[in-house]
């Protein structure tokens, strides 16, 4: 199983970024996936999750700004992040639990004020 995240970068406050996570080695459409993030000095936290049935949940801190989605044809999960603020600066990880935890490498998101 491999999770390859991309799309991070440096953006000004109020800007947008779209993260992607390409997943291989599983029957993608049968599995839910998540995005986590970890800011310096803080614990890793759940940002958003999407089920195999396209149900979604978000952390309160990102509701209304972030949107998680999936493309079962491309085996890819996305995180659209709008109205970014400095508090969103973190390394973002895509995550899958399938008998064990699988993590992507992480992609850095830096939001300047």
Secondary structure, DSSP 8 states (H G I E B T S, - for coil): -EEEEE--EEEETT--EEEEEEEESS-GGG--EEEEEE-TTS--EEEEEE-TT--EEE-TTTTTTEEEEEETTTTEEEEEE-S--GGG-EEEEEEEESSSEEE---EEEEEE-
